[in-house]
Amino acid sequence: MNCTPLHALHLEYQAQMVDFAGFEMPVRYPEGIIAEHQHCRAEASLFDVSHMGQVLLHGENVLEQLEKLTPSTLKTLLPGQMKNSVLTNAQGGVIDDFIVTRRDKDVLLVLNAGRRDVDLAHLRKQLVNIEITPKFEDWALIALQGPKAAIAVNRLTDNAVQNLYFMNARQLDIQGIECWVSRSGYTGEDGFEISCASDRAEDLARIFLKQPEVKLAGLGARDSLRLEAGLCLYGNDLDEGTTPIEAGIAFVIPKSRRETGGFMGDRVILEQLQKGAKTCRVGLVPEGRAPIRQHVEIKDDQGKTIGEVSSGVFSPTLQKPIAFAYIDSQYSEPGTQVMAHLRGRDIPCEIVKLPFVHGTYYRPPTKEQKEAS
């Protein structure tokens, strides 16, 4: 099993370790998942996400070529700008969801841990005369998430991220450690994903852990946070048989691509945009306090199976269970009542609009906000 550069630190802090995508990763620390979740919502939490695959692409027309593999518009990105996107297959299914960042001299991709080898093979097959450099072993990735994450980073960098907005990135020196810092994350909170050399990752983590706002958090809290924020997890909520339209992430497809296509799976995806998909991802809130988890069947009021749960958890913020499910689209209207078949009994559930908890991303001030100030 693989270990990240922070493995020894996790053991020192008495983490419970689990196998995740072939890596031994911390699922929780002694305070527990709920405490870690709540700390991230109130302060700042440090997550080890070094299992993710970081890849550099270099070539004259790299963004133009990438646009043939994804429905997003990429060639208009300016240096330091980022975008959430997906790699699609010929049937419109999602090979992976990923983040792409244009840098001064290259393009950085951050891929899901369990898909990085699949993605790498796909990129090598499809991209022509592009230098592809995996940084899997060379670079670590740390996520600092929460409403006070910027306080901690600004303290250490002489306010260097004060004007770094959501989905933008820059090179920064943090206490003598060269870092690539992006204002992004997977929790719905403001925060950063910070890449550095693997041999400096533990030093960087310890620097952050000395800040009064910061505590460690594991995969358990990361999962409940992302679910509250309405964010998909590949392997649960996304796979090669699911299109972006079915997954409810059509925002990755701008108007120009909807009109011109020109990407893998465009025929299927554009037809679904026009006519609708037969199934779709929805938010569910079950009655009671028992969470409903992946593969639990969803039924209509006549007992007909109409779908199944893809992810579920008890929400520490809302103090009730929440879930995603893929169901027949005719039942997807918020307020619709359905049933979850759990351990031999049917639990009433309500379809709700996503996200369950709205994000607090750090965006530029609007015109109205500027005028008011």
Secondary structure, DSSP 8 states (H G I E B T S, - for coil): -B--TTHHHHHHTT-EEEEETTEEEEEE-TT-HHHHHHHHHHSEEEEE-TTSEEEEEE-TTHHHHHTTTSSS--TT--TTBEEEEEEE-TTS-EEEEEEEEE-SSSEEEEE-GGGHHHHHHHHHHH-SS-EEEE-TTTEEEEEEESTTHHHHHHHHHTSTTTT--TTBEEEEEETTEEEEEES--SSSSSEEEEEEEGGGHHHHHHHHHTSTTEEE--HHHHHHHHHHTT---BTTTB-TT--TTTTT-GGGS-HHHHHH--STTHHHHHHHHHH--SEEEEEEEESSS----TT-EEE-TTS-EEEEEEEEEEETTTTEEEEEEEEEGGG-STT-EEEEEETTEEEEEEEE-S-SS---------HHHHHH-
